[in-house]
Amino acid sequence: MVKPCTHQRGVTLIELMIVILIGGILALVAMPFTGAWVGSTQVHTGKSSLQQAWGQAKALALRNAKMVTANDPAAELMIDTPNELMIACPALCNDADAAEKWSLPIPKGITIEFTDPASSSIRFTNTGQLLDSGDMVINTHQVTYKVSKGSEEDVGILY
C-alpha cells in the first residue's frame, strides 16, 4: 500500500534558531551605524535649541523691558555650563529677576560654545545689535558657534 504524501506545516526548531542567529548578526553589524546616527541627531537637537535661545534673546532685546538706552545691554544669552542651561534674560542675567529669565536645557552630553567672539554669553542692544564683553557694539552682526558630542560636530553662524 502506498502512503499519501503529507506536507509539513510550520517551521522546525532548527530553522527558527537559524533565523534568530542571522537576525542577531545583522543587529550587531548595524550597531555602529545607529550610534553615529543617534549622536548626529543629538547634535542637531542641540543646534535647534541654540537657535531657539538666540531668537528668544533677540526678542527680549527688541522688547527692551528694562528700558535701556544707547549701547547698554538690553538682553543677554548665556550658556550656563554647570547647570547645562541656555538662559536668555533682559538686561544682564546676573541682574535680571528670576521670573523674567527664559531657559532651555542643553541635551545631555552636548557641548555648545560661541567661538567668535569666544565667550559664554552674548549681549544685545535694544536694537538687536551685538555687544562685546566691554559693552561696545561689534561691527559684525553674526556669532560663530560649535555644537558637539563626541566625534559629531556642527559649526555655524547665528545672525
C-alpha positions as CSV (number, residue, x, y, z in Angstrom):
1,M,0.0,0.0,0.0
2,V,1.3,3.5,-0.9
3,K,1.2,6.2,1.7
4,P,-0.1,9.6,0.6
5,C,2.5,12.4,0.7
6,T,2.0,14.7,3.8
7,H,3.1,18.3,3.8
8,Q,4.9,19.8,6.7
9,R,3.3,22.7,8.4
10,G,5.2,25.4,10.4
11,V,8.9,25.6,11.0
12,T,11.3,23.4,12.9
13,L,13.2,24.5,15.9
14,I,16.5,24.4,14.0
15,E,15.1,26.7,11.2
16,L,13.8,29.1,13.9
17,M,17.2,29.2,15.6
18,I,19.0,29.9,12.3
19,V,16.7,32.9,11.6
20,I,17.3,34.3,15.1
21,L,21.0,33.9,14.7
22,I,21.1,35.7,11.3
23,G,18.9,38.5,12.8
24,G,21.3,38.9,15.7
25,I,24.3,39.1,13.4
26,L,22.6,41.7,11.4
27,A,21.8,43.7,14.5
28,L,25.4,43.6,15.7
29,V,26.7,44.8,12.3
30,A,24.2,47.7,12.3
31,M,25.0,48.9,15.8
32,P,27.9,51.3,14.9
33,F,25.8,52.9,12.3
34,T,22.9,53.6,14.7
35,G,25.3,55.0,17.3
36,A,26.6,57.6,14.8
37,W,23.0,58.4,13.7
38,V,21.9,59.0,17.3
39,G,24.9,61.3,18.0
40,S,24.2,63.2,14.9
41,T,20.5,63.6,15.9
42,Q,21.5,64.9,19.3
43,V,23.9,67.4,17.8
44,H,21.1,68.6,15.5
45,T,18.8,68.9,18.5
46,G,21.4,71.0,20.4
47,K,21.7,73.3,17.3
48,S,18.0,73.7,17.2
49,S,17.9,74.6,20.9
50,L,20.7,77.2,20.4
51,Q,18.8,78.8,17.5
52,Q,15.7,78.9,19.6
53,A,17.6,80.5,22.5
54,W,19.2,83.0,20.1
55,G,15.8,84.1,18.8
56,Q,14.4,84.4,22.3
57,A,17.3,86.6,23.4
58,K,17.0,88.9,20.4
59,A,13.2,89.2,21.0
60,L,13.9,90.1,24.6
61,A,16.4,92.8,23.5
62,L,14.0,94.3,21.0
63,R,11.2,94.2,23.5
64,N,13.5,96.2,25.8
65,A,11.6,95.6,29.1
66,K,14.3,97.3,31.2
67,M,14.1,100.5,29.0
68,V,17.8,100.6,28.4
69,T,19.3,103.1,26.0
70,A,22.3,103.6,23.7
71,N,24.9,100.8,23.9
72,D,23.7,99.3,27.2
73,P,22.9,95.6,27.2
74,A,19.1,95.1,26.6
75,A,19.3,91.3,26.7
76,E,21.9,88.5,27.2
77,L,22.1,84.9,26.0
78,M,24.2,82.9,28.4
79,I,25.4,79.3,28.3
80,D,25.4,78.1,31.9
81,T,27.7,75.1,31.7
82,P,27.5,73.8,35.3
83,N,23.7,73.6,35.2
84,E,23.6,72.8,31.4
85,L,21.2,75.5,30.5
86,M,20.9,78.2,27.9
87,I,19.4,81.3,29.5
88,A,18.1,84.4,27.8
89,C,17.2,87.4,30.0
90,P,16.5,91.1,29.8
91,A,19.5,93.3,30.6
92,L,22.2,91.1,32.2
93,C,21.4,87.7,33.5
94,N,23.1,88.4,36.9
95,D,20.8,91.5,37.4
96,A,17.5,90.2,35.9
97,D,14.6,89.0,38.0
98,A,14.2,85.2,38.1
99,A,10.7,85.5,36.8
100,E,11.9,87.2,33.6
101,K,14.5,84.7,32.7
102,W,13.9,82.2,29.9
103,S,15.8,79.0,30.0
104,L,16.2,75.8,27.9
105,P,18.1,72.7,29.0
106,I,21.1,71.6,26.9
107,P,20.6,68.0,25.8
108,K,22.8,65.5,27.8
109,G,26.3,65.1,26.5
110,I,26.1,68.1,24.1
111,T,28.7,70.9,24.3
112,I,27.7,74.3,23.0
113,E,30.1,77.2,22.7
114,F,30.4,80.5,21.0
115,T,33.7,80.5,19.0
116,D,33.8,84.0,17.5
117,P,33.6,86.0,19.7
118,A,34.8,83.4,22.2
119,S,32.5,83.9,25.2
120,S,30.0,82.1,27.3
121,S,27.4,84.9,26.9
122,I,26.3,87.2,24.1
123,R,24.8,90.6,24.8
124,F,22.4,92.6,22.6
125,T,21.5,96.3,22.4
126,N,17.9,97.4,22.3
127,T,18.1,97.4,18.5
128,G,19.2,93.8,18.4
129,Q,22.9,94.6,17.6
130,L,25.6,92.6,19.3
131,L,27.8,94.0,22.1
132,D,31.2,92.6,23.1
133,S,32.0,91.9,26.7
134,G,33.2,95.5,27.1
135,D,29.8,96.7,26.0
136,M,31.0,98.1,22.7
137,V,28.9,97.4,19.5
138,I,30.5,94.6,17.5
139,N,30.9,95.5,13.8
140,T,29.9,92.1,12.6
141,H,26.3,91.1,13.0
142,Q,27.0,87.4,13.5
143,V,28.3,84.9,16.0
144,T,30.0,81.6,15.2
145,Y,29.1,78.6,17.3
146,K,30.1,75.0,17.7
147,V,27.8,72.2,18.9
148,S,29.5,68.9,19.5
149,K,29.1,65.5,21.0
150,G,32.0,63.1,20.8
151,S,33.2,63.0,17.2
152,E,30.0,64.6,15.9
153,E,30.2,68.3,15.4
154,D,28.3,71.2,13.8
155,V,29.7,74.6,13.3
156,G,27.6,77.5,12.1
157,I,26.8,81.2,12.2
158,L,23.9,82.9,14.1
159,Y,22.7,86.2,12.7
